Amino acid sequence: MKQGFRQSMAWLHTWTGLLVSWLLLLIFMGGTASYYREEISRWMRPELSRTLVPPEQAAASALAYLQREAPNADYWNVTLPDARNPALDMYWMNPAGEGAGNDRAARRARFGQATVDAATGEASTVRDTRGGEFFYRLHFDLYAIPVLWARYIVGFCAMFMLVAIITGVITHKKIFKDFFTFRPRKGQRSWLDFHNVSAVMALPYHLVITYTGIVTLMAMYLPIGIKVAYPEGEQAFYTESFGDLPEAGPAAGRPGVRKPVAELLADARLALGGAPVASFRIDHPGDAAQTFSAYQRTDQRLSYEAPSVRLDAASGRLIARSASPGGASDTRGVLYGLHIARFADAGLRLLLFCSGLLGCLMVASGAVLWGIKERTKHAKSGKVGFGLRLVDALNIGAVGGLPIAFASYFWANRLLPLQLEARPDMEARVFFIAWALALLAGFVWPRRQTWAWLLYVGAGLFALIPLLNAATTHIHLGVTLRDGDWALAGVDLVTCLLGLALAVCGWRMQHWTPPVSAAEKRRRQAPPQAPATEGGAA
């Protein structure tokens, strides 16, 4: 190396961070919002009942609905409500007709789904929306591009981020001192301090969330070992590694009886060691060979991989249980669980959410800092290069525009007609249209005033969400705060706080003045020199 080791690491830190920073910001913001995807989904479906019923009653309501609407289905799958999500969601697969294909499109056409009122068993007329699931999928599947390519792109960005974090630690030899250092109104130094503080405050989180994000898709990123060890096909690897239940046997072709679902749930809990059931599936409903498969909840385990059991639906006898994972699979399950944090209680979830926000600030401040440093260099020559113009425009469009896009998604959920065809896709389009307009503004008007106005627009959109909610639904803050429904009230309150924070940033950007260097201060404070006169004293 021509430079020293630390200088080389600084160069690597700069470029691995900058080149993917704008897409990383989208990924980080989507992942951070995903900590509350259940709460966001509830907020975006205000028609849902807010009453939580016991799982036995919910299961009975689900089966009553399915028996009416899909009695001949190949299987039923029911997700039971819980404290974070009181919805009773279900889907089923209708039998294949004569001549029907077996490709993915044909199987998808056979699916049915519904959301049912857990108390009454009647279908809920809830608006069609992806809710918080949109943010969750966005942060690793992106949107409107093939899923495989999207996950490779996200993995590439995650690897760059991991390198940037490690090289950042190496570069900052005073990393713990920097944790307590912030020098406001110092221009480039202030941005550097802000970048350091946002990075160091949640450094363990940044490392864990980045590494575990790569681990969740490791089988896709490194498939060669699986192909060599399992020449018969990848499915054998997944069955052996994750201990999935074997496929249910064929139907008997004659009617059969089914034990009451409350008793089947009790039998399943007993087989799972007393753990609660998150969802269940009935294969060949109404047939003499029907089975009842139950899946343990994952919110009480560190590992994402939860055990499951299959019972005979007529007697409740245990037929099969998922195999215990090996050490490698269990390690992967724990790392996956750490990434999605379903085990987190309310306090830990809030801490993770705040850490995710710090990650967003770290990425955004790093990109802005590069632009400020380069502008200082270009000021000496009086020319601004194409690279700096491009980075400035992308910074404005991403850092200033993504908050607008996220807020616009909430507005679209409330304002789009309820009967609109393909409504979830239209909500997503509103998100990307809003972001595209902000990016366009960044390229057309790459000035500081554009920064301020985009931040003001984002602030207004976020801050007005509670008022929009009150004007369009019955679950506004006046109701949710009175009833102690903090899951729904929290969405409104957090959007208010985000709006306030963006407004402060916009005001600071609008009234920002470049700091004056020490040399310039001395020049200004020096007394003016008297003009020289010809000749001398008389």
C-alpha positions in Angstrom: 0.0 0.0 0.0 1.2 3.5 -0.9 -0.6 4.9 2.1 -0.6 3.7 5.7 -3.0 1.0 6.8 -5.4 3.4 8.5 -5.5 5.7 5.5 -6.3 2.8 3.3 -9.1 1.7 5.6 -10.4 5.3 5.5 -10.5 5.2 1.7 -12.3 1.9 1.7 -14.7 3.1 4.4 -15.6 6.1 2.3 -16.3 4.3 -1.0 -18.0 1.2 0.3 -20.3 3.4 2.3 -21.0 6.0 -0.4 -21.6 3.9 -3.5 -24.6 2.1 -1.9 -25.7 4.7 0.6 -28.9 5.8 -1.1 -30.2 2.2 -1.5 -29.0 1.4 2.0 -31.0 4.3 3.3 -34.1 2.8 1.7 -33.3 -0.7 3.1 -32.6 0.7 6.6 -35.8 2.8 6.6 -37.9 -0.1 5.5 -36.3 -2.5 8.0 -36.8 0.0 10.8 -40.5 0.5 10.0 -40.8 -3.3 10.0 -40.3 -3.5 13.7 -43.8 -2.3 13.9 -45.3 -3.9 10.8 -48.1 -5.6 12.8 -49.0 -2.2 14.3 -48.8 -0.4 11.0 -51.0 -3.2 9.4 -53.6 -2.7 12.1 -53.5 1.1 11.6 -54.0 0.6 7.9 -57.0 -1.7 8.4 -59.2 0.5 10.7 -62.2 -1.7 10.0 -60.7 -4.6 12.0 -62.3 -5.4 15.3 -60.1 -4.2 18.2 -61.5 -6.9 20.5 -59.1 -9.8 21.2 -60.9 -13.1 21.7 -59.4 -16.4 23.0 -57.7 -18.6 20.4 -60.3 -21.3 20.9 -63.1 -19.0 20.0 -61.2 -17.5 17.1 -60.4 -21.0 15.7 -64.0 -22.0 16.0 -65.1 -18.9 14.1 -62.5 -19.6 11.4 -63.6 -23.2 10.8 -67.3 -22.1 10.7 -66.4 -19.6 8.0 -64.3 -22.1 6.0 -66.9 -24.8 6.3 -69.4 -22.4 4.6 -67.1 -20.9 2.0 -64.5 -23.6 1.1 -65.8 -27.0 2.2 -64.1 -28.9 -0.6 -60.7 -27.2 -0.3 -57.5 -29.3 -0.3 -56.4 -27.6 2.9 -57.2 -24.7 5.3 -54.6 -22.5 6.9 -55.6 -20.2 9.8 -53.4 -17.6 11.6 -54.8 -17.0 15.1 -55.0 -13.4 16.5 -52.6 -12.3 19.2 -52.0 -9.1 21.2 -50.2 -7.3 18.4 -52.5 -8.4 15.6 -56.2 -9.1 16.5 -57.0 -10.1 12.9 -58.1 -13.6 12.1 -56.6 -14.3 8.7 -56.9 -17.5 6.7 -56.2 -18.9 3.3 -57.1 -22.1 1.5 -56.4 -24.0 -1.7 -59.3 -25.0 -3.8 -59.2 -28.4 -5.6 -57.7 -28.4 -9.1 -60.2 -28.7 -11.9 -59.9 -31.1 -14.9 -57.1 -30.1 -17.2 -55.7 -27.5 -14.7 -52.0 -26.9 -14.8 -49.6 -27.4 -11.9 -47.4 -24.4 -12.5 -47.1 -21.5 -10.1 -49.7 -19.3 -11.9 -52.2 -22.2 -11.9 -51.7 -22.9 -8.2 -52.0 -19.2 -7.3 -55.3 -19.1 -9.1 -56.6 -21.8 -6.8 -55.9 -19.9 -3.6 -58.5 -18.1 -1.6 -58.1 -15.9 1.4 -60.2 -14.0 3.9 -60.1 -11.9 7.1 -62.8 -12.9 9.5 -64.2 -11.2 12.6 -62.9 -13.5 15.3 -65.9 -12.9 17.5 -68.7 -13.5 15.0 -67.2 -15.7 12.3 -68.4 -13.2 9.6 -66.1 -11.9 6.9 -64.6 -8.5 7.7 -65.0 -5.8 5.0 -61.4 -4.5 5.6 -59.7 -2.4 3.0 -57.2 -4.2 0.7 -53.7 -3.2 1.7 -50.3 -4.7 2.3 -49.9 -2.5 5.4 -46.6 -2.9 7.2 -45.8 -5.9 5.1 -45.0 -3.5 2.3 -42.1 -2.0 4.3 -40.9 -5.5 5.4 -40.8 -6.8 1.8 -39.4 -3.6 0.5 -36.3 -3.8 2.7 -35.1 -7.1 1.1 -37.3 -7.7 -2.0 -37.3 -4.1 -3.2 -40.2 -3.6 -5.7 -41.1 -4.3 -9.3 -37.9 -6.2 -10.1 -37.4 -10.0 -10.0 -37.2 -11.2 -6.4 -33.9 -13.1 -7.0 -32.2 -10.1 -8.5 -33.5 -7.9 -5.7 -32.1 -10.1 -3.0 -28.7 -10.3 -4.7 -28.7 -6.4 -4.8 -29.6 -6.2 -1.2 -27.0 -8.7 -0.2 -24.4 -6.8 -2.2 -25.3 -3.6 -0.3 -25.2 -5.4 3.0 -21.7 -6.7 2.3 -20.6 -3.2 1.4 -22.2 -1.9 4.6 -20.4 -4.6 6.7 -17.1 -3.6 5.2 -17.9 0.1 5.8 -18.7 -0.5 9.5 -15.5 -2.6 10.2 -13.3 -0.1 8.3 -15.0 2.7 10.1 -14.1 1.2 13.5 -10.5 0.8 12.3 -10.3 4.3 11.0 -11.5 6.1 14.1 -8.8 5.4 16.6 -10.6 7.7 19.1 -13.9 6.0 18.6 -15.0 6.1 22.2 -13.9 9.7 22.6 -15.9 10.5 19.5 -19.0 9.0 21.2 -19.0 12.0 23.5 -18.0 14.6 21.0 -20.3 16.9 19.1 -19.3 20.3 17.9 -22.3 22.2 16.6 -22.1 25.0 14.0 -18.8 23.8 12.8 -19.8 22.8 9.2 -17.9 19.7 8.1 -16.8 18.9 11.7 -20.4 19.0 12.9 -21.4 16.5 10.2 -18.4 14.3 11.0 -19.3 14.3 14.7 -23.0 13.6 13.9 -22.0 10.7 11.7 -19.7 9.3 14.4 -22.2 9.7 17.2 -25.0 8.0 15.2 -22.7 5.2 14.3 -21.1 4.6 17.8 -24.3 4.9 19.8 -25.7 1.8 18.1 -22.6 0.2 16.9 -23.4 -3.4 18.2 -26.8 -3.1 16.6 -25.4 -2.0 13.2 -23.0 -4.9 13.2 -25.5 -7.5 14.2 -28.3 -6.3 11.9 -26.0 -6.2 8.9 -24.4 -9.6 9.5 -27.6 -11.4 10.4 -29.3 -9.8 7.3 -26.7 -11.6 5.1 -27.1 -14.8 7.1 -30.9 -14.9 6.5 -30.3 -15.4 2.8 -27.0 -17.3 3.0 -28.4 -20.4 1.2 -29.2 -18.2 -1.9 -25.8 -16.4 -1.8 -23.7 -19.6 -1.4 -25.7 -22.4 -3.1 -22.8 -24.5 -4.4 -22.3 -26.4 -1.1 -25.9 -27.4 -1.1 -25.9 -28.6 -4.7 -22.7 -30.7 -4.1 -23.9 -32.3 -0.8 -27.5 -32.8 -2.0 -27.5 -33.9 -5.6 -31.0 -35.1 -5.3 -32.3 -31.5 -5.0 -32.4 -28.6 -2.6 -35.6 -29.6 -1.0 -33.8 -32.5 0.8 -31.5 -30.0 2.3 -34.3 -27.7 3.6 -36.2 -30.7 5.0 -33.1 -32.0 6.8 -31.9 -28.6 8.0 -35.1 -27.0 9.1 -37.0 -30.1 10.3 -40.2 -29.3 8.4 -43.1 -31.6 8.8 -43.4 -34.2 6.1 -46.1 -33.8 3.5 -49.6 -34.9 4.6 -50.7 -38.2 3.2 -53.4 -38.6 0.5 -57.1 -38.2 1.1 -59.1 -41.4 2.0 -62.0 -40.5 -0.3 -64.7 -41.0 2.3 -66.1 -38.6 4.9 -64.8 -38.5 8.4 -65.3 -36.7 11.7 -63.1 -34.0 13.3 -62.5 -33.5 17.0 -63.6 -30.1 18.3 -61.0 -27.5 17.4 -60.6 -26.3 21.0 -59.6 -29.9 22.0 -57.3 -30.2 19.0 -55.6 -26.9 20.1 -55.2 -28.3 23.6 -53.7 -31.5 22.3 -51.3 -29.5 20.1 -50.2 -27.3 23.0 -49.5 -30.4 25.1 -47.4 -31.9 22.3 -45.5 -28.6 22.0 -44.7 -28.6 25.7 -47.3 -26.1 26.7 -46.2 -23.4 24.1 -49.0 -21.4 22.5 -50.1 -22.1 18.9 -49.6 -19.3 16.3 -51.4 -21.0 13.3 -52.8 -24.3 12.3 -53.5 -26.1 9.0 -56.1 -28.8 8.3 -55.3 -31.1 5.3 -58.2 -32.8 3.5 -60.9 -31.2 5.6 -64.0 -33.4 6.1 -62.1 -36.5 4.9 -61.5 -39.5 7.0 -57.7 -38.9 6.6 -57.8 -35.2 7.6 -54.9 -34.0 9.8 -54.4 -31.1 12.1 -50.9 -29.4 11.9 -50.1 -26.8 14.6 -47.2 -24.3 14.5 -45.7 -22.8 17.7 -45.6 -19.0 18.1 -42.1 -17.5 17.5 -42.6 -14.4 19.7 -41.5 -16.3 22.8 -38.3 -17.8 21.3 -35.0 -16.3 20.3 -34.8 -18.7 17.3 -37.0 -18.0 14.3 -37.4 -21.7 13.7 -40.3 -22.9 15.8 -41.4 -26.5 16.4 -44.6 -27.9 14.8 -46.7 -31.0 15.3 -49.3 -33.0 13.2 -52.2 -34.7 14.8 -54.9 -37.0 13.6 -57.9 -34.7 13.4 -60.4 -37.3 14.5 -58.6 -38.5 17.7 -56.0 -35.9 18.5 -53.3 -38.5 18.3 -49.8 -37.3 17.6 -48.7 -38.4 14.1 -45.5 -36.5 13.5 -43.4 -33.6 14.8 -40.8 -31.5 13.2 -37.3 -32.8 13.7 -35.0 -31.1 16.2 -32.6 -28.8 14.2 -28.9 -29.5 14.3 -26.3 -27.1 15.7 -25.8 -25.2 12.4 -29.5 -24.9 11.7 -30.2 -23.8 15.3 -27.4 -21.1 15.0 -28.9 -19.9 11.8 -32.4 -19.8 13.4 -31.1 -17.7 16.3 -29.3 -15.3 13.9 -32.5 -15.0 11.8 -34.5 -14.4 15.0 -32.1 -11.7 16.1 -32.6 -9.9 12.8 -36.4 -9.9 12.8 -36.7 -9.6 16.6 -40.1 -11.2 17.0 -39.1 -12.1 20.5 -38.8 -8.4 21.5 -41.2 -7.0 24.1 -42.5 -3.5 23.9 -39.4 -1.9 25.6 -36.9 -3.8 23.6 -38.8 -3.2 20.3 -38.7 0.5 21.0 -35.0 0.3 21.6 -34.4 -1.6 18.4 -36.6 0.9 16.5 -34.5 3.8 17.8 -31.3 2.0 16.9 -32.7 1.6 13.4 -33.4 5.3 13.2 -29.8 5.9 14.3 -28.7 3.6 11.4 -30.7 5.7 9.0 -29.0 8.9 10.3 -25.6 7.2 10.1 -26.1 6.4 6.4 -27.6 9.7 5.5 -25.0 11.8 7.3 -22.2 9.8 5.7 -23.5 10.6 2.2 -24.0 14.3 3.1 -20.5 14.5 4.7 -18.9 13.2 1.5 -20.6 16.0 -0.5 -19.5 18.7 2.0 -15.9 17.5 1.9 -15.8 17.4 -1.9 -17.4 20.8 -2.1 -14.7 22.3 0.1 -12.1 20.8 -2.3 -13.8 22.1 -5.4 -14.2 25.6 -3.9 -10.5 26.1 -4.2 -10.6 25.5 -7.9 -13.9 27.2 -8.5 -15.3 24.2 -10.4 -17.9 21.6 -9.4 -17.4 18.2 -11.1 -20.1 15.8 -12.4 -19.5 13.4 -9.5 -20.3 16.0 -6.8 -23.4 17.2 -8.7 -24.6 13.6 -9.0 -24.1 12.9 -5.3 -25.8 16.2 -4.3 -28.8 15.4 -6.4 -29.0 11.8 -5.0 -28.6 13.1 -1.5 -31.5 15.5 -1.9 -33.7 12.9 -3.5 -32.9 10.1 -1.0 -32.4 11.9 2.3 -35.0 14.5 1.6 -37.3 12.4 -0.6 -37.6 9.1 1.2 -39.5 10.6 4.2 -42.0 12.1 1.8 -42.4 8.7 0.1 -43.0 6.9 3.4 -45.5 9.4 4.6 -47.3 9.4 1.2 -47.8 5.6 1.7 -49.8 6.3 4.8 -51.8 9.1 3.1 -52.6 6.8 0.2 -54.0 4.2 2.6 -56.5 6.7 3.9 -57.4 8.5 0.7 -57.5 5.9 -2.1 -61.1 4.6 -2.8 -61.8 1.5 -0.8 -63.2 -0.4 -3.9 -60.2 0.5 -6.1 -59.0 -2.4 -8.1 -55.4 -3.6 -7.2 -55.5 -1.1 -4.3 -52.3 -2.4 -2.6 -50.3 -1.9 -5.9 -51.7 1.6 -6.1 -50.5 2.4 -2.6 -47.0 1.2 -3.5 -47.1 3.3 -6.7 -47.9 6.4 -4.7 -44.8 5.6 -2.6 -42.6 5.5 -5.6 -44.2 8.4 -7.5 -43.6 10.6 -4.5 -40.0 9.4 -4.3 -39.5 9.9 -8.0 -40.7 13.5 -7.8 -38.3 14.2 -5.0 -35.5 12.7 -7.0 -36.5 14.8 -9.9 -36.4 17.9 -7.8 -32.9 17.0 -6.6 -31.6 16.7 -10.1 -33.4 19.8 -11.5 -32.8 22.1 -8.5 -29.7 20.8 -6.6 -29.7 23.7 -4.1 -29.9 24.1 -0.4 -33.4 25.6 -0.6 -34.6 22.3 -2.3 -33.3 20.5 0.8 -35.3 22.8 3.1 -38.5 22.5 1.1 -38.4 18.8 0.8 -37.8 18.4 4.5 -40.8 20.8 5.1 -43.0 18.7 2.8 -42.0 15.5 4.6 -42.6 17.2 8.0 -46.1 18.4 7.0 -47.1 15.0 5.6 -46.0 13.1 8.7 -47.3 15.7 11.2 -50.8 15.8 9.6 -51.2 12.0 9.5 -53.1 12.0 12.9 -55.4 14.6 11.6 -56.0 12.7 8.4 -56.7 9.6 10.5 -59.2 11.5 12.6 -61.0 12.8 9.5 -61.3 9.5 7.8 -61.7 6.8 10.5 -63.0 6.2 14.0 -59.8 5.1 15.6 -58.2 8.5 16.1 -56.0 9.5 19.1 -59.1 10.6 21.0 -60.3 7.0 21.0 -57.1 5.1 21.2 -55.6 7.1 24.0 -58.8 6.9 26.0 -58.9 3.1 25.5 -55.2 2.6 26.2 -54.7 1.1 22.7 -51.0 2.1 22.5 -50.4 0.0 19.4 -52.6 2.3 17.3 -52.0 5.5 19.2 -48.2 4.9 18.8 -48.4 5.1 15.0 -50.1 8.5 15.2 -47.7 9.7 17.9 -44.6 8.5 16.1 -45.6 10.2 12.9 -46.1 13.4 14.8 -42.6 13.2 16.3 -41.1 12.4 12.9 -42.8 15.4 11.4 -41.5 17.6 14.2 -37.9 16.3 13.7 -38.1 16.9 10.0 -39.5 20.4 10.5 -36.5 21.2 12.8 -34.1 19.8 10.1 -35.8 21.9 7.4 -35.6 25.1 9.5 -31.9 24.5 10.3 -31.2 23.9 6.6 -33.1 27.0 5.5 -31.3 29.2 8.0 -27.9 27.6 7.8 -24.9 29.8 7.1 -21.5 28.4 6.3 -19.0 28.6 9.2 -16.3 31.2 9.0 -12.7 29.9 9.1 -10.3 31.2 11.7 -8.2 32.9 9.0 -11.3 34.6 7.7 -12.3 35.8 11.2 -8.8 37.3 11.7 -9.0 39.0 8.4 -12.3 40.6 9.2 -11.3 41.6 12.7 -8.0 43.2 11.6 -8.2 47.0 11.7 -8.2 48.6 8.2 -4.9 49.8 7.0 -4.5 53.5 6.4 -4.0 54.3 2.7 -0.4 55.0 1.8 0.4 58.7 1.0 3.0 60.0 -1.4 6.0 61.7 0.1 6.6 61.6 3.8 5.9 63.7 6.8 6.4 67.4 6.4 
